[in-house]
Amino acid sequence: MKKKIIIELFIYIIIVIVGIALLITSKPEKKPIKINSDFKVGEQRGYSRDSVFMQQSEH
């Protein structure tokens, strides 16, 4: 039983080491962000445009 737990622990350690190595060595591509010229950042009073509204059911 102990041998099985030790083998499982080594497998998890290897997975973590490989994951950390991939995080350190990976180099993501830099892509330019295109924003439309008519894009405006604004705030409306009382709520934001990204808010989700739920209708309450009348009982």
MOPAC internal coordinates of N, CA, C and O (Angstrom, degrees):
PM7 1SCF
backbone

  N    0.0000 0     0.00 0     0.00 0    0    0    0
  C    1.4460 1     0.00 0     0.00 0    1    0    0
  C    1.5220 1   110.79 1     0.00 0    2    1    0
  O    1.2310 1   120.22 1   138.33 1    3    2    1
  N    1.3119 1   117.18 1   -41.67 1    3    2    1
  C    1.4538 1   120.77 1  -179.98 1    5    3    2
  C    1.5248 1   111.46 1   -65.49 1    6    5    3
  O    1.2310 1   120.52 1   142.20 1    7    6    5
  N    1.3268 1   116.61 1   -37.80 1    7    6    5
  C    1.4567 1   120.71 1  -178.93 1    9    7    6
  C    1.5267 1   110.45 1   -63.94 1   10    9    7
  O    1.2310 1   120.37 1   141.97 1   11   10    9
  N    1.3239 1   116.89 1   -38.03 1   11   10    9
  C    1.4626 1   121.27 1   179.81 1   13   11   10
  C    1.5325 1   110.40 1   -65.47 1   14   13   11
  O    1.2310 1   119.81 1   139.46 1   15   14   13
  N    1.3203 1   117.97 1   -40.54 1   15   14   13
  C    1.4633 1   121.97 1   179.49 1   17   15   14
  C    1.5308 1   110.69 1   -66.71 1   18   17   15
  O    1.2310 1   120.25 1   140.32 1   19   18   17
  N    1.3088 1   117.13 1   -39.68 1   19   18   17
  C    1.4704 1   121.14 1   179.49 1   21   19   18
  C    1.5273 1   110.43 1   -66.03 1   22   21   19
  O    1.2310 1   120.00 1   138.16 1   23   22   21
  N    1.3179 1   117.61 1   -41.84 1   23   22   21
  C    1.4684 1   121.03 1   177.94 1   25   23   22
  C    1.5248 1   110.08 1   -62.94 1   26   25   23
  O    1.2310 1   120.11 1   136.68 1   27   26   25
  N    1.3277 1   117.39 1   -43.32 1   27   26   25
  C    1.4570 1   121.53 1   179.01 1   29   27   26
  C    1.5306 1   110.55 1   -63.36 1   30   29   27
  O    1.2310 1   120.23 1   139.71 1   31   30   29
  N    1.3212 1   117.16 1   -40.29 1   31   30   29
  C    1.4569 1   121.67 1   178.26 1   33   31   30
  C    1.5329 1   110.78 1   -63.02 1   34   33   31
  O    1.2310 1   119.80 1   137.51 1   35   34   33
  N    1.3127 1   117.98 1   -42.49 1   35   34   33
  C    1.4618 1   121.05 1   177.42 1   37   35   34
  C    1.5251 1   111.74 1   -63.25 1   38   37   35
  O    1.2310 1   120.29 1   141.26 1   39   38   37
  N    1.3186 1   117.06 1   -38.74 1   39   38   37
  C    1.4679 1   120.37 1   177.77 1   41   39   38
  C    1.5223 1   110.20 1   -62.02 1   42   41   39
  O    1.2310 1   120.03 1   135.04 1   43   42   41
  N    1.3348 1   117.55 1   -44.96 1   43   42   41
  C    1.4632 1   120.93 1   178.62 1   45   43   42
  C    1.5301 1   111.36 1   -63.61 1   46   45   43
  O    1.2310 1   120.12 1   139.54 1   47   46   45
  N    1.3244 1   117.38 1   -40.46 1   47   46   45
  C    1.4649 1   121.30 1   178.58 1   49   47   46
  C    1.5180 1   110.33 1   -62.73 1   50   49   47
  O    1.2310 1   119.89 1   137.74 1   51   50   49
  N    1.3218 1   117.82 1   -42.26 1   51   50   49
  C    1.4690 1   121.33 1   179.13 1   53   51   50
  C    1.5263 1   110.17 1   -63.84 1   54   53   51
  O    1.2310 1   119.92 1   137.98 1   55   54   53
  N    1.3294 1   117.77 1   -42.02 1   55   54   53
  C    1.4689 1   120.94 1   179.17 1   57   55   54
  C    1.5279 1   110.35 1   -62.16 1   58   57   55
  O    1.2310 1   120.14 1   137.61 1   59   58   57
  N    1.3253 1   117.33 1   -42.39 1   59   58   57
  C    1.4696 1   120.76 1   179.60 1   61   59   58
  C    1.5202 1   110.75 1   -65.40 1   62   61   59
  O    1.2310 1   119.81 1   137.04 1   63   62   61
  N    1.3207 1   117.97 1   -42.96 1   63   62   61
  C    1.4682 1   121.18 1  -179.94 1   65   63   62
  C    1.5211 1   110.71 1   -63.81 1   66   65   63
  O    1.2310 1   120.00 1   137.09 1   67   66   65
  N    1.3283 1   117.61 1   -42.91 1   67   66   65
  C    1.4649 1   120.99 1   178.07 1   69   67   66
  C    1.5245 1   110.07 1   -63.51 1   70   69   67
  O    1.2310 1   119.80 1   138.03 1   71   70   69
  N    1.3247 1   117.98 1   -41.97 1   71   70   69
  C    1.4619 1   121.76 1   178.81 1   73   71   70
  C    1.5185 1   112.20 1   -61.79 1   74   73   71
  O    1.2310 1   120.21 1   135.36 1   75   74   73
  N    1.3338 1   117.19 1   -44.64 1   75   74   73
  C    1.4618 1   120.83 1   178.31 1   77   75   74
  C    1.5229 1   110.69 1   -64.64 1   78   77   75
  O    1.2310 1   120.05 1   139.63 1   79   78   77
  N    1.3252 1   117.51 1   -40.37 1   79   78   77
  C    1.4659 1   120.48 1   178.69 1   81   79   78
  C    1.5259 1   110.82 1   -63.35 1   82   81   79
  O    1.2310 1   120.04 1   139.97 1   83   82   81
  N    1.3321 1   117.53 1   -40.03 1   83   82   81
  C    1.4659 1   120.22 1   178.32 1   85   83   82
  C    1.5256 1   111.30 1   -67.03 1   86   85   83
  O    1.2310 1   119.75 1   142.19 1   87   86   85
  N    1.3216 1   118.08 1   -37.81 1   87   86   85
  C    1.4626 1   120.77 1   177.74 1   89   87   86
  C    1.5245 1   111.43 1   -64.05 1   90   89   87
  O    1.2310 1   120.49 1   140.90 1   91   90   89
  N    1.3132 1   116.66 1   -39.10 1   91   90   89
  C    1.4672 1   120.60 1  -178.14 1   93   91   90
  C    1.5253 1   111.23 1   -73.15 1   94   93   91
  O    1.2310 1   120.01 1   140.23 1   95   94   93
  N    1.3213 1   117.59 1   -39.77 1   95   94   93
  C    1.4622 1   120.60 1  -172.86 1   97   95   94
  C    1.5251 1   114.69 1   -89.61 1   98   97   95
  O    1.2310 1   119.77 1   166.15 1   99   98   97
  N    1.3345 1   118.04 1   -13.85 1   99   98   97
  C    1.4624 1   118.73 1  -177.28 1  101   99   98
  C    1.5182 1   110.39 1   -75.65 1  102  101   99
  O    1.2310 1   120.78 1   -38.73 1  103  102  101
  N    1.3316 1   116.12 1   141.27 1  103  102  101
  C    1.4512 1   122.09 1   178.25 1  105  103  102
  C    1.5189 1   108.17 1  -127.66 1  106  105  103
  O    1.2310 1   120.18 1   -79.73 1  107  106  105
  N    1.3320 1   117.26 1   100.27 1  107  106  105
  C    1.4666 1   119.81 1  -178.35 1  109  107  106
  C    1.5201 1   111.61 1   -67.94 1  110  109  107
  O    1.2310 1   121.21 1   -28.87 1  111  110  109
  N    1.3221 1   115.29 1   151.13 1  111  110  109
  C    1.4619 1   120.40 1   178.13 1  113  111  110
  C    1.5230 1   108.84 1   -73.84 1  114  113  111
  O    1.2310 1   121.18 1   -41.12 1  115  114  113
  N    1.3260 1   115.35 1   138.88 1  115  114  113
  C    1.4653 1   119.63 1   176.75 1  117  115  114
  C    1.5101 1   108.04 1   -93.74 1  118  117  115
  O    1.2310 1   121.23 1   -61.85 1  119  118  117
  N    1.3316 1   115.26 1   118.15 1  119  118  117
  C    1.4524 1   120.79 1   179.41 1  121  119  118
  C    1.5181 1   108.46 1  -111.30 1  122  121  119
  O    1.2310 1   120.06 1   -42.81 1  123  122  121
  N    1.3157 1   117.50 1   137.19 1  123  122  121
  C    1.4662 1   119.01 1   178.14 1  125  123  122
  C    1.5272 1   110.67 1   -69.38 1  126  125  123
  O    1.2310 1   121.22 1   -35.90 1  127  126  125
  N    1.3167 1   115.27 1   144.10 1  127  126  125
  C    1.4585 1   121.15 1   179.04 1  129  127  126
  C    1.5229 1   107.81 1   -94.31 1  130  129  127
  O    1.2310 1   120.56 1   -58.52 1  131  130  129
  N    1.3212 1   116.54 1   121.48 1  131  130  129
  C    1.4538 1   121.23 1  -179.34 1  133  131  130
  C    1.5230 1   109.08 1   -97.36 1  134  133  131
  O    1.2310 1   120.99 1   -55.76 1  135  134  133
  N    1.3301 1   115.72 1   124.24 1  135  134  133
  C    1.4574 1   121.71 1   178.40 1  137  135  134
  C    1.5172 1   107.73 1  -118.65 1  138  137  135
  O    1.2310 1   120.57 1   -48.20 1  139  138  137
  N    1.3273 1   116.51 1   131.80 1  139  138  137
  C    1.4576 1   120.37 1   179.23 1  141  139  138
  C    1.5234 1   110.54 1   -61.24 1  142  141  139
  O    1.2310 1   120.39 1   -30.97 1  143  142  141
  N    1.3182 1   116.85 1   149.03 1  143  142  141
  C    1.4582 1   120.65 1  -178.31 1  145  143  142
  C    1.5222 1   111.90 1   -68.91 1  146  145  143
  O    1.2310 1   119.67 1   157.02 1  147  146  145
  N    1.3287 1   118.24 1   -22.98 1  147  146  145
  C    1.4585 1   120.40 1   179.81 1  149  147  146
  C    1.5316 1   112.76 1   -93.49 1  150  149  147
  O    1.2310 1   120.02 1  -166.96 1  151  150  149
  N    1.3048 1   117.57 1    13.04 1  151  150  149
  C    1.4598 1   122.21 1   179.61 1  153  151  150
  C    1.5223 1   109.53 1   -73.42 1  154  153  151
  O    1.2310 1   120.38 1   -52.29 1  155  154  153
  N    1.3280 1   116.87 1   127.71 1  155  154  153
  C    1.4620 1   121.46 1  -179.69 1  157  155  154
  C    1.5165 1   109.17 1  -125.33 1  158  157  155
  O    1.2310 1   121.24 1   -42.03 1  159  158  157
  N    1.3238 1   115.24 1   137.97 1  159  158  157
  C    1.4498 1   120.96 1   175.65 1  161  159  158
  C    1.5158 1   106.51 1  -102.65 1  162  161  159
  O    1.2310 1   120.59 1   -58.56 1  163  162  161
  N    1.3060 1   116.47 1   121.44 1  163  162  161
  C    1.4542 1   119.74 1  -178.76 1  165  163  162
  C    1.5030 1   110.82 1  -148.81 1  166  165  163
  O    1.2310 1   121.63 1    -8.80 1  167  166  165
  N    1.3097 1   114.49 1   171.20 1  167  166  165
  C    1.4521 1   119.63 1  -179.65 1  169  167  166
  C    1.5185 1   108.42 1  -131.52 1  170  169  167
  O    1.2310 1   120.85 1   -47.59 1  171  170  169
  N    1.3011 1   115.98 1   132.41 1  171  170  169
  C    1.4477 1   120.71 1   176.74 1  173  171  170
  C    1.5206 1   108.35 1   -98.54 1  174  173  171
  O    1.2310 1   120.88 1   -34.19 1  175  174  173
  N    1.3091 1   115.92 1   145.81 1  175  174  173
  C    1.4656 1   118.98 1  -178.01 1  177  175  174
  C    1.5253 1   110.78 1   -71.41 1  178  177  175
  O    1.2310 1   121.55 1   -44.60 1  179  178  177
  N    1.3158 1   114.64 1   135.40 1  179  178  177
  C    1.4533 1   119.60 1   173.64 1  181  179  178
  C    1.5169 1   114.50 1    95.03 1  182  181  179
  O    1.2310 1   119.82 1   148.08 1  183  182  181
  N    1.2898 1   117.95 1   -31.92 1  183  182  181
  C    1.4560 1   119.98 1   179.73 1  185  183  182
  C    1.5213 1   109.33 1  -159.99 1  186  185  183
  O    1.2310 1   120.96 1   -17.27 1  187  186  185
  N    1.3185 1   115.77 1   162.73 1  187  186  185
  C    1.4574 1   119.59 1   176.28 1  189  187  186
  C    1.5261 1   108.83 1  -103.92 1  190  189  187
  O    1.2310 1   120.51 1   -18.13 1  191  190  189
  N    1.3034 1   116.62 1   161.87 1  191  190  189
  C    1.4629 1   120.67 1  -178.91 1  193  191  190
  C    1.5143 1   111.97 1   -66.37 1  194  193  191
  O    1.2310 1   120.10 1   158.15 1  195  194  193
  N    1.3261 1   117.42 1   -21.85 1  195  194  193
  C    1.4547 1   121.17 1  -177.00 1  197  195  194
  C    1.5269 1   112.61 1   -90.84 1  198  197  195
  O    1.2310 1   120.04 1  -178.60 1  199  198  197
  N    1.3171 1   117.52 1     1.40 1  199  198  197
  C    1.4582 1   120.37 1  -178.07 1  201  199  198
  C    1.5288 1   110.51 1   -69.70 1  202  201  199
  O    1.2310 1   121.28 1   -30.77 1  203  202  201
  N    1.2872 1   115.16 1   149.23 1  203  202  201
  C    1.4613 1   121.29 1   177.07 1  205  203  202
  C    1.5252 1   106.89 1  -109.49 1  206  205  203
  O    1.2310 1   120.94 1   -55.60 1  207  206  205
  N    1.3160 1   115.80 1   124.40 1  207  206  205
  C    1.4493 1   120.13 1  -178.68 1  209  207  206
  C    1.5228 1   109.46 1  -107.08 1  210  209  207
  O    1.2310 1   120.92 1   -43.00 1  211  210  209
  N    1.2993 1   115.85 1   137.00 1  211  210  209
  C    1.4570 1   120.86 1   178.39 1  213  211  210
  C    1.5237 1   107.34 1  -116.55 1  214  213  211
  O    1.2310 1   121.03 1   -46.70 1  215  214  213
  N    1.2948 1   115.64 1   133.30 1  215  214  213
  C    1.4586 1   119.53 1   178.56 1  217  215  214
  C    1.5207 1   108.32 1   -83.10 1  218  217  215
  O    1.2310 1   121.90 1   -44.33 1  219  218  217
  N    1.3312 1   113.98 1   135.67 1  219  218  217
  C    1.4520 1   118.28 1   178.27 1  221  219  218
  C    1.5213 1   108.47 1   -86.52 1  222  221  219
  O    1.2310 1   121.54 1   -45.92 1  223  222  221
  N    1.2932 1   114.66 1   134.08 1  223  222  221
  C    1.4572 1   117.97 1   178.89 1  225  223  222
  C    1.5089 1   109.77 1   -77.18 1  226  225  223
  O    1.2310 1   120.42 1   -41.00 1  227  226  225
  N    1.3206 1   116.80 1   139.00 1  227  226  225
  C    1.4527 1   121.83 1   179.59 1  229  227  226
  C    1.5249 1   108.23 1   -87.10 1  230  229  227
  O    1.2310 1   121.03 1   -49.80 1  231  230  229
  N    1.3166 1   115.64 1   130.20 1  231  230  229
  C    1.4701 1   119.91 1  -178.85 1  233  231  230
  C    1.4884 1   111.68 1   -94.53 1  234  233  231
  O    1.2310 1   120.10 1   180.00 1  235  234  233

